[in-house]
């Protein structure tokens, strides 16, 4: 096959992905769900769940093996820049003082129970769902880490759209979700390093390399980026050369962390954290990177995930329903109950506690990134992958209904009756 024919096949696949994710995203929004829920569902429908079952010949023609390899590369680039934007969008001022202590407690309440319950479920199904060559501890750590994730970017968008990101409960939830995700990526980096090296001692080099990279990027790198930020502030815009330099650093960071065995999204995220806290820099990055990334490259990732989602075990008499029910239950209960109890203990009403528990349960795109990395490193079986995709869709779809039921619009922005006396009231 010549290059022109291959290019035509890639263009056709991208067009199908774009059409399917856009349509399903609009349907999701029409039923008051986040767009990402529809895009996740679209990815699954393009796989064996629908297209592969109804028209296997069409699916094989649109998504042959070589096109899937190209989609993987495109989705990896998209994910790296997505995590860069996530890191650069974090407001460092939120992580200070009493708010940080409260957020850390909330994050721990979302991570620890979910991780413990997830690891227990993994131990229960180790014999049937673990890949060959994976140890019990690696499998337990991976499943526990995957279920511990909260979709920070989606949560931030929901809170911003509803105008409550700067309220006490909004800021608290945002910082806690960011801590959850950071902890999950650390867990994943360690698991992959150990799995690739063969033992914890052999993985020391990989973990040390990731730690040195993060330290240098957040000290030396942040200082250099601050100078670029000052230049952007003076000029009021980001020049082409500065933008090219930022993109170069993100790609280089992604290459390095992938090379040492931690995966490129870690490099993108840490580079984003090193970016200056400048409104102009944020605006320029979001304006230039967000649309192409979120409209085309991330949907490619959803499609790639869907193509890897095998649903044969969910048919009549399939053997995946029981592990799905158990893993779904522990995923939901660990986050919802753990977070709700801590929010209530911090002085908020039960309505706020339930709302936060529902939002922290949304795993969205982040868990899909997590499990796809695991799949690339042979740490996930097709059966477990399908189960965790289902968990991602259901918990994300359930977040907003639980939130709205717990906190009607009349109470959403809060009154003094719902704000504990130890928490500053939101700015008017």
N, C-alpha and C positions, 0 to 999 in steps of 0.2 A: 504494500500500500504506500503510495507516494505521500509527500507532505501535504499536498493540497487536499487529498481525500481525507487524511487524518484531521486536518484543520476543520473541514466541513463537518465531520462527525462530532468534534468537540463543540463547535458552534451550535449544532443541533441539540446536543445534550444540555448545554448552558441555557438555550432558549426554553427547553422543556422545564428545566429546574426553575427558571425565573417565572415562567407562567404559573406553574403549580404552586410555588411558595407565595407568590403575590395573591393569587386567588384564594388560597386557604387562609392567608393572613387577613384578608379583607373579611372573609366569613367569620373568622375568630373575633375580630373587632366588632362585627355586627351583632354578635351574641355576648358582647361585653367581656371578652377575654383578651389578654395581651396578644399582640400580633405574633409573638414568638411561639405561642401555643399552636396557632395554625401552621406556621412554618415547620415546626417539628412534626406535626401530623402529615403535612405534605411530603416530607422526606420519607416517612414510613410508607405512605401510599405509593410512592414511586418504586418501592422495593418489592420483596416477595409478598407483602401483605395484600396488595391489590394489583398493581400493574403486572407483577411477575406471575400472579395467579390467573388473571383474566387474559392477559396477552403476553405470554412469556417470550414469544418471538419478537414482539415489538420492544420489550425491555432489553432483550439481548442485543438487538440492533442499535438501540439508543445508547445503552450503557455497556459496551463490550469491555473486556479486561483492560485494554490499553487506554480507553477513555476514562475508566475508573481510576487508573494510576494518575492521569492528568488531573482529575477532580481532586484526588488526594493532595497533590502538590498545591493546587489553587486554594483548597480549604485550609491547608496548613499556613499558607501565607496570610490568608484572611484571619485565621485565629490568632496568629502572632500580632498582627496589627490591632485586632479587636482587644486583646489583653493589654496592649500598649495604651489604647484609648481608655480602658478601664483604670489602669494605674494612673494615667495623667489626669483623670477626672476626679480622683479622690481628693477631698478637701482635708488637708492636714490639720486644719484648725479644729476639726471635729474631734480629733484624737488627743484631747488634752484634759487635765484636771478631773473633776468629778464625773464628767460625762464619759471619759475614757474608762474610769473604774467601773461605772455602771454598764457600759457597753461590753467590757471584758467579761463581766459576770454573765451578761445575757448571751454572749458568744459561747462561753463555756457551757452554759445550760443547753445550748443548741448542739454543741459538738459532742460532749462527753456521753450523755445518755444515748444519742443516736449512734455514736461510734460503738459503744458497748453492745447495744442491741443488734446493730448491723454485723459486728464481728461474731456475736453469738449465732445469728442466723447463718452466717457463712460457715461456721463450724458445723452447724446442723446439716447443711447441704454440701459439705466439702466433697464427699464421695461422688455426687452426681453432677455438680456444676463447675468444679475446678478443672483447669487445663492440666494436661500431663506435664509433670516436671515442676509444678508449683507446690511449694510447701504449704502446710496448713496455716502457718503464721502469716505468710505473704498473702494468702487468700483472705484471711480474716482482716488484715490491715487494709487491703484494697477495698473490700466491700464496705467496711466501716468508714473508711475515708470518703468513698463515693457518696454514701448516704448522708455524710456530715455536711455536705456542701449546701450553701444558700446562693441563689442567683442574685448576687449583689447588683449587677448592672440593671437587670429588670426591676428589681426592688427600688432602685434609685429612680428609675423612670416613672414607676407607678406613683411614688410619693411626690415627685416633682409635678406630675400631671395633676394630681389632686391638691396641690398647694400646701402640703403638710411636711415637706422635707425639712423645714427649719423649725418645726415644733419640737418640744422635748421628746415626744415619742418617736417622731420621724427621724431626728438626728440620732437618737439612741439606737434605733433599728438599723440605720445605715451603717454606723460604725461597727456594730456587732456582726452584720453580714459581711463586711469587709474583712474582719478578723477571722470569721469562719472560713472564707475562701482562702485567705493567706495560709491558714493552718492546714487546709486540705491540700494545697499545692506543695507545702513542705512534706507532708506525709507521702504524697505521690512521688515526689522527687527521691525520697529515701527508699521507698519500695522499689522503684524502677532501678535505682542504683544497686540495691542489694540483689535484685533478680538478675540484672545484667552481669554483675560481677561474680555471682555465685555464693558469696558469703558477706556478712556485715563488714569483715575486716578488709576484703577486697574492694568494698564500696567506699572506703574512707576517702580515696582520691577523688571520686566523683562528688561526694558530699562536700568535701573541702573545696573543690573547684567551684561548686555552686555558691558556697558561702563567701569565698574570696571575690567572686564576680559580683555578688550582691553588695558586699561591703564597699568595693571600689566604685561601683556604679552609684551607690547612695551617698558617697562622700566626694571623691574626685569628680565623678560624672555629674553629680548634682551641682557642684561648683562651676564646672564648665558650662552646663546648660543654663545656669543662672546668668552667666554673661550673655549668652545668646538671648535669653529672655529679656535682659535689659535693653539689648539692641532692638528687639522686636517692639518693646514698649516705646522706645524713642521714635521708631519709624511708624508705629501704628499698624503694622502688618508684618507678615512673615514673608521674606523675599524667597525667590525660587532657590537660591543657593542655600539658604538656611533650611528650607524644607527638605532639600536634597540631602543635606548633612544629617538631619534628624532621621530620615528614612534609611540612610546608610547605617547609622548606629543601631537602629531597630533590627535591620536585617543581619548585621554583624553579631548583635547580641543573640538573636534567634539561632544563628548558625553555631555560635560557640556553645550555648547551652544544649543544643541538639547534639553537637559533637561530643560533649563530655557525658552525655546520656541522661540529661534531665528534661529534655524536650524544649522546643522553641518558644512555647507560650510563656514559660518561666522567664526567659530572657526579655520577651516583649513586656511582660508585666512589670518587672523590676526597672526596666528602662522608663516605662511610664511613670513609676513612682519618683524617678529622679528628675522629672520635668519640673520647671519652675511653676509656682502657684501664681500664674498670671492669667487674668481674664482674657487678654488679647491672644496669648499663646493657646489657651484652651479653645477659644473661638476659631482660630485659624486651623488648628488640628481637626476639630470637629467638622468644620466647613469643608475641608479638603479631603478628609479620609472617611468620614462616616457614611456618606451616601453609597459610594462604590462598595465599601466593605459590607454594609448592612443589607444592601439591596441585591448584590450579586454574589460576593465571595462567601458570606455566611450561609446563605441558602444552599450554596454548593456543599458546604459542610453538612447541612441537614440532609441533603440528598445522599451524600456519601454514607452518613450514619444509617439512613433508611435502607440503602442497598445492602448493608451488613446486618440488618435485622431479620433474622429467620423466625417465622411465626408458625412453623409446622407443629411445634409442641403445644400450641394453644388451640388446636382443633379438638373435635369431639374425642374424649378419652385421652387427650394429650396430658403429658406428665408434668407440665410447667405450671398448672394452675395453683397447686398447693404451695410450691416455693414462691410464686408470685404473690399469693395472698399473705404469706408470712413476711416476706421482705417489704411489701407495701405497708403492712401494718406497723412494723417496727420503724420504718422510715418516717411515717406520719406521726406515730405516737412519741417517738424520741424528740423530734423537733417541737411539735405542738405543745405537749405537756411540759417538757423541760423549760421552754422559753416562757410559756404562760405563767408558770408558777413563779419564776424569778421576776417577771415584770410585775406581777401582783405583789410580791414581797417588797419591791422597790417603791410601793405606794400608789401605783396606778390602779384603776378600777378593773374588774374582771372583764369588762367589755374591751378595754385597751389590751389587756393580757391575751384575750382570745384573738384579737385582731393581729397582734404581733406574732403569736404562734402560727396563725395561718400564713402570714407573709413570709416568715422565716422558713416555712416548709417548701416554698417555691424553689425548685432547683434549676429549672430552665436550661439554658444553653450550657451552664457551667458543668453540670453532671455529664452532659453529652461529650464535652471536651475531655473530661476526666476518663470516661470509659473508652473513648476512642483511642486515647493514649495507651490505656491498658491493652486494648485490642492490638495495637501496633506492636506491643511488646509481648504478645502471646500470654497475657495474664487474665484474659477473659474468654470464656467459651461462647459460641454463638447463642446458646440457650440463656446464659447469664446476661449477655449483652441485650437480648430481647427483653428480658425481665426489667433491667435497669432503664431501658428506653421507655418502657411502660410506666415505671415509677416517675421518670422525669416528666412525662406528659400529664399524668394524673395529678401529681402533687402541684405542678405549676398551674394546671387548670383549676384546681380547687382553691388556690390562694385567694383570688378576688371574691368568689362567693362567700368564703368564710369571713373575709375582711368586711364585706358589705353587710353581712348578717350581724356581725359583732359590733360594728361601728357605723350606724346610719349617718347620712350626710349632716343631719342636724347636730350630731355630736362630734363629727370628724375632726374639726379644727380645735376642738377642746374648749372647755370653760374651766373656771377655777375649781369646779367640783370634780374635775377629772384629772387635774394636774397636781401631783403631790407637792407639798409645801417645800420640800427640799430640792425641787427642780425649778430652775428659773423659768418664768413664763415666757412664751414666745414673743419675739419683737413684733410690735404692732405696725 
